[in-house]
Structure formats: structure tokens, C-alpha cells
Amino acid sequence: MPRHPDTAVTPNLLLQDARRRLPSPLRPGKCMSRSEFVTAVNARLHADGVLDADIDYDYVVKLEAGKHRWPRDDRRRSAIRAVLRVRDDAEIGFHRERRSRADEEVPVSGSMNLSPVGEARRGDPRIPEVLTGEITRLDGGEYDDWNSFSVVTSMLAQQRQAVAPAALLSLVEAHRDCLLTLFRKAEGDPAGADIGAMLGEASIVASRLWSAQGNRSMALAHCAYARTLVERLGNIRLGATARIFESNLHSGASTMIHADGNIMTGLRLLDEAAAAADHLSWPAQARIAAEQAQTYAALNMRAETDAALDRARQAAAGITSSNRTGLFSDWNPSRLDVYEGTCRILLKEPTDAIVHLERASTVLDQDPENKNVALAAHVDLASAYALTGHLDMACTTLGNAYEQLKRIGNLRGISRAWRAREGMSPWNAERAVQELDERMAAA
């Protein structure tokens, strides 16, 4: 739809300047980038319980270029004002223009660019060097500096699949400790609930990293703390999220990681999370259904597995770049292929498993944000190869994955690899398996 001829397109310098006045939460001495601004605004929306008004990088470009001057969604305008710490729309150049009704605001589309042109990051953009941003006051001011903590919380959550667990864990725990201190000091302050929500999310991220480090007790403790905290705050969305990840720990990822996984406790937690589906994003709903399918497959409940996979596919179809953030930034159709491949192995359908796992591996190997998921797919693919009689391929695939898991120190993935090796015990006398053992021992 063309713009009204009386509407001049001029850059929104007020908005650009307001963003550039904010410090980058991850790059000391730099201003907040557009990508960081996107994450901050979406985190603010989610903290307010708004799950259907996310923005993306392309949308911010259009705002700053002056192509949009008036976001029609008042929740979105409110979140942008909060992040930029301004009191009214005029301060950031927002005003209604005389234009055709249909041209008021173009629907957001396209994917989020995490490395925008003109705002290149120095060093490795995936590993935060310093956690910046202080709460300068906790006196009920709507635009206090804790917004930058929200940005850091979301970005750290997004990196748990891409960065070696040991490298990220200390940063996450330091960030969590800061949030805990602020939460204690914020008692009675309106910002307390938002800080508590960030503390809960940071605790879940820490739980995942402790699990990757092989410390299951610490992982369970962090997840249980998050669930208790957010239930006290009445945050239904984050309470359900905590249950999703706690379920995964109890079930031992439905026995693919730990032989003694408590499948029934895991399934109960998933059912509790599913009851809050109306409060959850599409990636979260897809994860719940996929985890349920995996649990049913471990119990050899074929019909229930297929029904859960159907629900997961329906939820995955609704996923867009704008809701692939934070703890669910790693979710896409390839992630669902990994789950379906695992289910087919558990249901003794290895030929079908290979189809899904090979397809997932091809995509995930090109995605640095999903390194750990890609390695899990390769481990399961090795099991499927072995079950179909392709022993040489199975041993080569498992050996390659094991060496990479050892290199990054992912003990959770290493446990999964050893479970896959146990599944090859019928062929212990074969030369290929003996060479695999030598390779794993050397690693």
C-alpha cells in the first residue's frame, strides 16, 4: 500500500538518539544496538504478560527510518517508552500522521538480525564480556535502569546452546546473584515482580548449565527454586516454563541420558505445564508436546506419542522469529525433527528415526546457535544406524559427536553418548565397536 502523498518520510532522529544514549548491556563503552533494543523491548513486553506484540529488527529499522511514526499497539509503545526511559511519545518522535488507514502500520515480518550492518560487535558476540547496567534506584520509578538486566537475562538464556557450559555458567551465576540481591532490596517496590521474574528465568538458565556440567542436584535445585519463586509471584508463564525444564531433568530426557530417569514425575510436571498453555508462547507449547511425546515413547505408548507429536507440529507451525527468544531461542522445525527421531528410536522404528535425524543434523550443523542440539541429534543418529545394521556408520558418527562433546565439556551430552554406546553392547565383539571404545577412551 503506497504512503499518503502528503506524508514525508524523514528519519526519526529522536528515536535513534534515545536508543544510542543507552549503554550496550554486553559491549562496554558502546551504545545499545538495534538487536539489543529488540531484545529489551520484547523482554519488557513478556515481563508485563504481553506475548503477542513482539517486535523484530526490521521493525526497528522502519521506526528509525521514519517509515512508521505511530505504533498502533499501545502496549508496544509503552514497552518502547519504558526501555528508552521517556515519559511520552513525543520525546521519541512518535505521532499520528495523515495517511491511508491501511498504511498506519505494516505488519512485522522477517527475521531478527543479530549482527546488523553498521553495528558490528567486537570479539565473539555470543560470549558477554561484562554484565553492565545497574539499578540506580528502587523507588517505584517506571523507567529505572533494571531494564538492562532484562536484556542480559534474555541474551544469556539464548546462548546456552551455543557457548561451552563452563564458559557461560560463571556469567549466569554472577548475573543471578545480582538479581537476587536486587530482588531482596525491592521488597514492596513495583519493580520487584519484574526483577523476580528475571531471577526465575536466570535460575532456569543456570539449571540447564549445571545439568550440562553433570551436576544434576544443582540443576534440580535451581529449577525448583525458580518454580517456587514464580509461584509466589503469581507468574503463571514462568512457572510453567520452570516445570518444562524440571521435567526434563527428572525424566533423564526420557531415559536417553540417565538410565534411572523418573519418567512419571517428568510426565506429571509436563501435564502441569500444559495446563497453562494459554499463557505460553508457541515455542514453549511445542516443547511441552515434544517432551510429552518422548515420554510416551519411552513407555511404548504409540498412539499417545503420535498424538503429542501432532500437537507439537501444530504449535511449531506458529513459531516466528519474534518469539524465538530467551529460553526458547533454539526452537525451530529442525528441533522437532530431533524429538521425533528420538521417539522413533524408543518405539523401535530406527529407519524412520534416521529420516528425521539426518534431516535435523543437516540443518543444525549449519546453525552455531544450536551446537548442543546438533550433537544430541548425531548421538541419536548413531543409535539409529546401529539398530539398522549400519555399524560402521554408527561408530563413526558416535565417535565424532563424543569427541566434540568432550571438547566443549558438555557432560549431559557425554552421558547421552554413553547411553548410546550401551545400546551397541550386542556388537561388542565387532571390530568397529572396539575401535569406537579406543577412540572414546582416548578422548
N, C-alpha and C positions, 0 to 999 in steps of 0.2 A: 504494500500500500504506500503510495508516494506521500511525502510530507506536505502539509499545507503550504502554499506558495508564500504566505506571509511569515513563515517560521524560519528564522535564520539559524543555521547550525554553527554555533561557536563553542569552543572548548569550555568546559566548566572548570575554570581555574580555581574557584573557591573550593570545590570538592577535591581537586588534585592537591592543592596546598594543605588542606586539612589532613589528608592521608599522609602526606610527606612530613608533616610535623610530628607524626607518631614514630617512636623508635621501633626498629625491627625487633621482634622478640627472639630472633635466632641469629642475627648478624650484627654484632656490636658495632656501633658507630654508623649504622646505615638506617635509612628510613624504612617504614613499613612498605613492603612490596604489595602489588595488587593481589598476588596469590595469598599472602598473609592476611590481607584485608578481607578477602573472601572467606578464609577460614574463621577469622574473628567474628564476622557478621553472622555466619551460619552457626557458630558456637553460641552466640548471643540468642539467636532465634530458638535453638534447641533448649537452651537453659530456661527460656520463657515458655517452653512446651509447644513451640510452633514447629511443626515438622513438614509443612507443605509450602514454605515460602523461601526456600534456599536460593541463593544467588550463585553465579559462577563467574569465571574470569572474563568471558566475553561480555557479560552484562556490565561489569565494572568498566571495561573499556568503553562501552557505549555511553555509560553515565559520564565518564570523564571527558569524552569527546563531545558531549552536549547533544548526542542523538536522543537520549532520554533526559528529560528535565523534571519529571514528576512520577516517581514510582507509585503506581496506583494502590498497592498493598500498604496500608498504614502500618502494619506490623513490620514490614521490611524497612520502611522509612524510620520507624522507631529504633530498630536494631542498628541501622547505619548511623543515626544520630548518637546512639549510646557509645558505639565503638569510637567515633570521631570526637566524642565529648563536647558536643554542641547542644544548645537548648532548642533551636528552632530550625526549620527547613531552609530559611533564607540564608543562614550562615554558611550553608554548603551549596548554595546556588539552586536549590530545588524550588520550582514554581510551576504553576499551571501555564500551559501555552495554548494559544488558539490554533487548533489543528483538527483534522478529522477525527471523529470518535474512535475509529478503529486503529488510529495511529498513536493513541496515547501511550501505549507501551507494548513493544514487540515481545512475544513470549520468549523466555530464556531458552536457549538451545546451545548445543555444542558442548565440548568437554572442557574441563578445567586445566589450564596450562600452568604447571607448577614451576616452569622456568621461563617467564615471559621475556620477550626481547626487550633490551634496554634496562633490564633489572637482573642481570646475571649475578649469581651468588658466587662468592669466593670459597674455595675449598670444596669439600664434599657437602652438597646441600642436604644430604639425608641425615647428617650427624650434627645436632646442635652443639655449638661450641660453648655458649654461655646461656644460662636461663635468666633473661632480663625481665624487667617490669616489676615495680614494687607497688604495693598498696600504700599510697601516701596518707590515706585517711579512711576510717571506717565509721563515718558519722552519718551514713544514710544517703550520701550523695549518689545520684543515679549514675554518674559517669566516672567513678573512681578508676584508678589505674589497674584494678584487678582484671579488666578485660584482656590485658596482655597475657595474664596467666591462662585465660581460656584458650587463647591461640596456642600457647605452648602445650597445654594439655592435649588438645586435638592433634597437633603435629607429632608429638611423641607417640601418641596412640597409633598414628598412621605408619610409623617407622618400624614397628615391632616385627614385621615380616621381612624387612629389607636389611636391617642392621644386625650384626652379630649380637646375641643376647647380652654377653658380658660388657660390650661397649655401651649398650643402651641402659642397662639396669641401674647403674650408679646415677645416671642423669634422672631417670624416672623416680628413683627413691628420693633423691635430693629435692626434686620438684614436689613430690608428695609430702615430704616433711615440711616444706614451706607452706603448702596449702593447709596442712593440719594445724600449724601454728596460727595462720590467719583465721582459720575456722573457729578455733578456740577463742580468739580475740574478738570475733564478730558476733558473739552471743547477743541476741536481741537486735542486731542490725539487719536491715532489709537485705543486705548483700549476703548474709550468712547462708541462705538456702542455695544461692548460686555457687558460692565457694564450696559448700558441702557437696554439691553435685559434681564439681570438678575434682574434689578429693575422692569421691567414689569412683569416677572414671579413671583417675590416676592409679587408684588401688587395683582396679581390674587389669590395667596395663601391666602393673608390677607383678600381678599374679601370673600373667602369661609368660613374663620373662623369667620369674622364679621357676616356673614349670619347665621352660626351655633349658634352664640351668640344672635341672634334675632334682630340685628341692620341692617335692610335692607338698610337704607340710606347710611351707611358707606360701606356696601358691594357693592352697586351700584357705589358709588364714586370711590372706589379703582379699580373696573373693568373698569370704564370709563376712569380713569387716565391711566391705562395700555394700553388701546386701543389707546388713543391719543398719548401716548409716542411712542409706537412701530410703529405707522403710520408715525410719524415724522422721525423715524429712518429708515423707509422703510423695516421693518422686517415683511414680509407677514405671515410667520408661526405663530409668536406670536400674531399678530393682529387677525388672525382667531381664535386662542385659546381664546383670551380675549372675542371675540364675543360669543363663545360657552358658557362660564360661565356667561356672562352678560345676555344672552338669558334665561338661567335657572332662573335667579333672576327675570326678567321681567314677565315671564310666571307663576311664582309661581309654578314651576315644573308642568306646565300644570294643575293648579288648585288643585293638590293633597296636596299642602302646604298652599296656600293662596286662599281664595275664590274669590278675586278680581284680580287674575293674568291677566296681559296684554298678552294674547296669541298671538295676531297678531304681536306685537313688538318682542316678542320672536322668532316667526317664521321668521320674516324678518332678524333678526341677524343670525339665523341658515343658511338661504339661502346665506347670505354674506360669512359666514364661509365656506360653502360647495363650493363656487366658488374658494376657494384657496386650494382645496383638493390635488392638485398635490404637494403642499409644506408640507403636513401634514403626520404624521405617521399613521399607521393602527389603533392604539387605538383612535386617535383623529377623524379619519374618522368614526369609529364605533360609537363614542359618538354622533357625529353630526346626523347621520342617526337615532340612537335610540331616541334622543331628538325630531327629526322631527316626528318620528312615534308616540311618546307620545302626541305631539301637535295635530297631525291629529286625533288621537283617541279622544282627548278632544272635537274636533269639529265634531265627529261622521263621519269622512271621512274614511270609512272602506278600500276601495281599496288603497288609498294613504298610510294608516297605514301599510298595508301588504307589499306594495312596499318598503317603508322605512325600515321595519324590514328585508326584504331580503337584502337590501344594507348593513345594519348593520351586518348581519350574514357574508356576503362576506368579509367585512373589518375585522371582528373579526377573521376570519379564517387565516388572515395573521399575527396576533399578535404573537410575540415571547417574550421570557424573556428579550431580549436586548432592546426592545422598550417599555417595561412597566416600564417607569421611570418618575420621576418628577410628574407633574400634572396628568399623566395618568398611574401611577404605580398601580392603583386599578382596571385596566381593564382586564377582562378575560371573558370567555363564561358565567360564572355564573352572572356576572354583566348584561349581555344582557338578561338573563332569568328574572331578576328583571324588566327591562324595558318592556319586552313582557308581563309579568304578570300584570303590571300596565295598559298597553294598553288594555288587555282583560277585566279588571275591567271597564275601561272607556267605552268600547264597549258593556258592559252588557253581557259579556261571563265569568262569575265567575268560572265555572267548569274548563275551560281551564286555567284561571288565577291561580287556585290552583296548577295545574300540574307544571307550571313554577316556581311559588313562593316557593313551597315546595322543589323542586329540588335545587333552588338557596339557600334557607335557610340552607339546609343540608350541602352544601359545605362552605358557607360563615361563618357559626357558628364555623368552624374549622380554620378560617383564621383571626388571630388577626390584620392583616393589613387592614381589611375591616369591622371593627366593626360597623361603622355608616351605611354602605350599608346593612349589615346583619339586623340591626334593622329596616331600611326602608322596607326591604323585609317582616319582621314579621308584621309590621303595615299594609301593603297592604294585606298580607295573612289573617289578621283578617277581613278586609273588604270583602274579597272573601268568607271566611267562613260564614259571616253573610248573604251575598246575596244568599248562597245556603242553608240557613236554619239551619246551624250548629252554633247556637247562643252561646252555652256554650263554644265551641272551640274558637269562635271569641273573646269572652270576656276574656278568659284566655290568649290567645295569645296577645291581645292588652294590657292587664294589665301588663304582663311580660315585654313587649317592653317599655311601658311607664315608668315603674319603672327604667329600665336601662338608658333610655334617660334622666330622671331626675337626676340620679346619676352622669352621666358624664356632665350634663349641656348643652346638645345639644338642644337649643331652636328651631332650624329649624326642627329637628326631632320631638320635642314635638308638634309643630304646625301641623305636618303631622298626629300625633296621634289624636289630637283633631278633625281634619277634618274627620278621620276615625270614631271617636265617633259620630260626627254629622250624618254620614251616617247610624248609627244604631238608629236614632230617631224614626223610625216606631215601634220599640220594647221597647220604654221607660218604659212601664208598666211591662215588664218581669223582674223576679227576678234576672236573670243573669246580665242584664244591670244595674240594680240598685246596685248590688254588685260591678260591674265594676266602677260605679261612686264613690262609697265609697272608693274603692281601689285607684283610681286616685286622689281623694281629699286627702287621707292620704299621698300619695307620695309627 
